[in-house]
Amino acid sequence: MKTKIIEETTEDFFASGRAIAQALDKGESINESRIVSYEPDDGPLTSADIKWIREQATPFLPKGKLLKKTTLF
């Protein structure tokens, strides 16, 4: 997987969002060029990506007998 380093500081990120929120609060329309846009990612994960993630996660998964299971639905 490729990772892109974002060189924007946290202060810059929040400042741009704050300016947009203030304009919206005043009822102003937002020019799309003021909205932060992100480059598209590489798309959905491939089977190889998923396999790699599972292999990396396996040592951290719990082992042994299931004591209790709960679900939301």
C-alpha positions as CSV (number, residue, x, y, z in Angstrom):
1,M,0.0,0.0,0.0
2,K,1.1,3.5,-0.8
3,T,1.0,6.2,1.9
4,K,1.2,9.9,1.1
5,I,2.7,12.3,3.6
6,I,0.5,15.4,4.1
7,E,2.6,18.5,4.8
8,E,-0.2,20.6,6.2
9,T,0.0,21.5,9.8
10,T,-2.8,20.8,12.2
11,E,-3.2,24.5,12.8
12,D,-3.6,25.1,9.0
13,F,-6.1,22.3,8.7
14,F,-8.3,23.6,11.5
15,A,-7.9,27.2,10.3
16,S,-9.3,26.3,6.9
17,G,-12.2,24.4,8.4
18,R,-12.9,27.2,10.9
19,A,-13.0,29.8,8.0
20,I,-15.5,27.7,6.1
21,A,-17.7,27.1,9.2
22,Q,-17.7,30.9,9.9
23,A,-18.8,31.7,6.4
24,L,-21.6,29.1,6.5
25,D,-22.7,30.5,9.9
26,K,-23.0,34.0,8.2
27,G,-25.1,32.5,5.5
28,E,-22.5,33.0,2.8
29,S,-22.1,30.6,-0.1
30,I,-19.0,28.6,-0.2
31,N,-16.7,28.7,-3.3
32,E,-15.7,25.1,-3.9
33,S,-12.1,26.2,-4.3
34,R,-12.1,27.0,-0.6
35,I,-13.0,23.5,0.4
36,V,-10.0,21.2,1.1
37,S,-9.9,18.4,-1.4
38,Y,-7.9,15.2,-1.2
39,E,-6.3,13.2,-3.9
40,P,-8.2,10.0,-4.7
41,D,-6.9,6.9,-3.1
42,D,-5.8,3.8,-4.8
43,G,-9.3,2.3,-4.8
44,P,-10.6,-0.7,-3.0
45,L,-8.2,-3.1,-1.3
46,T,-7.0,-6.0,-3.4
47,S,-7.2,-9.6,-2.2
48,A,-3.4,-9.4,-1.6
49,D,-3.8,-6.3,0.6
50,I,-6.5,-8.1,2.7
51,K,-4.3,-11.2,3.0
52,W,-1.4,-9.1,4.2
53,I,-3.5,-7.2,6.7
54,R,-4.8,-10.5,8.1
55,E,-1.3,-12.0,8.4
56,Q,-0.1,-8.9,10.2
57,A,-3.1,-8.9,12.6
58,T,-3.0,-12.6,13.5
59,P,-0.4,-12.4,16.3
60,F,-2.5,-9.7,18.0
61,L,-5.9,-11.5,17.9
62,P,-7.2,-13.2,21.0
63,K,-6.7,-16.9,21.4
64,G,-8.5,-19.5,23.4
65,K,-12.1,-20.3,24.3
66,L,-14.8,-17.7,23.7
67,L,-16.2,-16.7,27.1
68,K,-19.0,-14.4,26.1
69,K,-20.4,-13.1,22.8
70,T,-22.6,-10.0,22.4
71,T,-24.1,-8.4,19.3
72,L,-26.0,-5.2,18.6
73,F,-28.6,-6.8,16.4
